[in-house]
Amino acid sequence: MSTAYRNGTLPKVALKVDRPLSMNSSTKSSASFKSKTAGHTPVSGPRRKSTGSVGNSAANTKDGTYVSGRVRVAVRLRPRNAEEMVSDADFADCVELQPELKRLKLRRNNWDSDTYEFDEVLTEFASQKRVYEVVAKPVVESVLDGYNGTVMAYGQTGTGKTYTLGRLGEEDTADRGIMVRAMEDILSEIAPEKDSISVSYFQLYMESIQDLLDPVNDNISIVEDPKTGDVSLPGATTVDIRDQKSFLELLRVGEAHRFAANTKLNTESSRSHAMLMVHVERSVKGRDSVISSENGSTSHTAKAFMPPVVRKSKLVVVDLAGSERIDKSGSEAHTLGEAKSINLSLSALGKCINALAENSAHVPVRDSKLTRLLRDSFGGTARTSLVITIGPSPRHRGETASTIMFGQRAMKVENMLKIKEEFDYKSLSRRLEMQLDKQIAEHERQQKGFKDDIERIAQEAQVRITEAEKGYAEALERERLQYQNDYMDAISKLEEQWAANKQKHENEKAKSSMLSASMEFAELKKLFENETISRKAAEEEIDNLKNQLAQWKRSEAAGNSEILKLRKMLEDEKCQKAKLEEEIAVLQSQLLQLSFEADETRRNLDRGETVKLPGALDSPIPPFMHQHLGDSGVGEKASMAKLFEQVGLQKILSLLESEDADVQIHAVKVVANLAAEEANQERIVKAGGLKSLLTLLRSSNDETIHRVAAGAIANLAMNETNQELIMSQGGISLLSVTAAKAEDPQTLRMVAGAIANLCGNEKLQPKLRAEGGVKALQGMVRSRHPDVLAQVARGIANFAKCESRAYTQG
């Protein structure tokens, strides 16, 4: 198995490639993978509260505001693949999801399981859109608001991490992963003329950081800011993103250069940790500073010279390589070294998570480059969302349990979120330079025409002054005479108007007094009528309330009587349940007693030669055993008859489905003894006994149950009708599988006896040959036990006799 690029050769793509600006930030990575005190005190920041939930409390600092936020963890279950459909067909899934309760149950065995709670539980039917909305969308919204964010996938190899994060959805847009959907949301929210987006895409392979957009750049160094502790990769290629199409092309280029290999667990297993880093710069509206003048007005000149405020944030999407066990993945040679490197880096990450979850004073962040790159994601200033992917196969229960515990510990880690805002001095400088050039050109143009304008304006002004003085003197005299005449006319008109207004006012005063009195009387009359209507309505409302009160009292009395009836019915149900439990206990004790008697009789008979016993096979009985068998058989038949009368066949068969292994063993022994009687065989088959015995052979792993069930089937197989039923229900296949697994000679003897009885039916010869019955007889020769060899010989003789008869008849 050799490691290769995931998609072969690199496609030719036209990309705008720039060197990235410094990724250092004024945000203090106070809760990063540094050494911590027991109280989780961030460096140069506020003391963190040691709570486990997402906090809304903020602590003001000199540089900004820290907001407490716990790491959110979601679990996603992958559906069974084709291989698991075949290999695990007879086994239940090792996990059980309860999405409505946000719980997951991990089965220990068929009876016991462990329960875990997560922030989100996603079933195998959850869509990619649903996964993005509950896992990544809150983080993307925080990034657009100015916070750093991280979305990471963790889990065993082959459980769907790359599918969840990096699916492009070229064939079906519904399959788009978190990377594609996150960029769609970011592009829809930014303003291209003011905001900018740049992307870096790299992988951590064998503790070496390699650029996925420029494969030649395969040893990128990590740079840390000594003041803030921020981590950056100045050597990584940065690409400006303007639309979704260019971003998808970039993802194709990166995916083509990522290392992958074919293992037993995954045909295209990622051999490196891939990280997509999206840098977002957004201008903040309404945050420009202004300066007020002495009279309180805003100075627009000062506002123009203030630098704009920008928010710088980054979104990191981490597709971790899957953890794997060497014995299961089959890694060797170079892939073995890759697997060791992957497991070491994941182990270092797990140690850091454990230290943060336990408030340890020391966090081993420098054990791996992976933990150094993720120091801001766990315990830092980023809003982090983790999705852990698991599979349903019970063969990988250990890896599933390890993944679940990783998620549980990560949920205890708290980050201190901080918005990073800066003044955009470069933008201000460019704007000021343009304004300065414009002002200089305008000033030179104005200076040129200024002198000519001064001379022309001076001459025109002198002429206009002379003309204005002459016209002003003439106009002043005309206006003085006009104003005097107008004044006299206005005085006479005002005297006439005053007399007319006085007479009109006296008339209106008399009319208004009469009108106000009539309006007051009408208003009082209307108020009286309204009061009368309100009183009648109140009386009707009181009558309605009295009727409702009487009706409620009757309803309460009826409800009390109904409650008494229900209590009485509940007491009767309890009494009936107690009687049924006593009856079941009596039946179980009788069944155990009869089973013990049957086992004792069988041990007494097994000391002599092989005889026809209830639950045994047909074979000759020696003469000296007749008297002993007669006495034992009579006693056991009497016990069986007594059991039939007291218990009933249907109840005995129902005990075959009991969850208690001891009850199953005793029940199948009783059925085997009953099957020895030809009179009981038809009743057992009609009641479903044959089907229950075959089900026990298929589902049980107990050797005793296999032996006794095979003996019961052998007794039923003495009847030709039952033989055809056994064959039609797949009995020969189950007997063959039981013979291949069994090592106990007595079990092999019972199985060989059942197949031998089937070999005596000429109609079943083709099926015996096709379904492996004859082959199973031959395989049981390995036991070398005389009883087993005798039954094998009898079966082969019966088969040969039927073959010979068929041959002679043509």
Salt bridges, closest charged atoms under 4 A:
ASP63 OD2 - LYS28 NZ 3.38
GLU84 OE2 - ARG78 NH2 3.12
ASP88 OD1 - ARG395 NE 3.48
ASP93 OD1 - ARG80 NH2 2.79
GLU96 OE1 - ARG107 NH2 3.76
ASP112 OD2 - ARG108 NH1 3.31
ASP114 OD1 - ARG108 NH2 2.75
GLU117 OE2 - ARG103 NE 3.33
ASP119 OD1 - ARG70 NH2 2.81
GLU120 OE2 - LYS102 NZ 3.62
GLU120 OE1 - ARG130 NH2 3.66
GLU170 OE2 - ARG252 NE 2.42
GLU184 OE2 - ARG176 NH1 2.58
ASP195 OD2 - ARG282 NE 3.69
GLU224 OE1 - ARG366 NH2 2.97
GLU224 OE2 - ARG372 NH2 3.10
GLU224 OE1 - ARG375 NH1 3.06
ASP240 OD2 - LYS16 NZ 3.79
GLU249 OE1 - ARG252 NH1 2.91
GLU255 OE2 - ARG6 NE 2.70
GLU268 OE2 - ARG6 NH1 3.58
GLU281 OE2 - LYS312 NZ 3.93
ASP319 OD2 - ARG258 NH1 2.70
GLU324 OE1 - ARG271 NH1 3.04
GLU338 OE1 - ARG271 NE 3.04
GLU338 OE2 - HIS334 NE2 3.26
GLU399 OE2 - ARG325 NE 3.26
GLU399 OE2 - LYS328 NZ 3.18
GLU421 OE1 - ARG287 NH2 2.95
GLU421 OE2 - ARG311 NE 2.80
GLU422 OE1 - LYS312 NZ 3.13
GLU422 OE2 - LYS420 NZ 3.62
GLU442 OE2 - ARG445 NH2 2.31
ASP453 OD1 - ARG456 NH2 3.43
GLU460 OE2 - ARG456 NH1 3.69
GLU477 OE2 - ARG480 NH2 2.97
GLU539 OE2 - ARG535 NE 3.81
GLU583 OE2 - LYS651 NZ 2.73
ASP599 OD2 - LYS669 NZ 2.61
GLU600 OE1 - ARG603 NH2 2.73
GLU677 OE2 - LYS637 NZ 3.73
GLU682 OE2 - LYS686 NZ 3.05
GLU724 OE2 - LYS763 NZ 3.86
ASP744 OD2 - ARG707 NH1 3.47
GLU762 OE2 - ARG805 NH1 2.27
GLU803 OE2 - ARG769 NH2 2.91
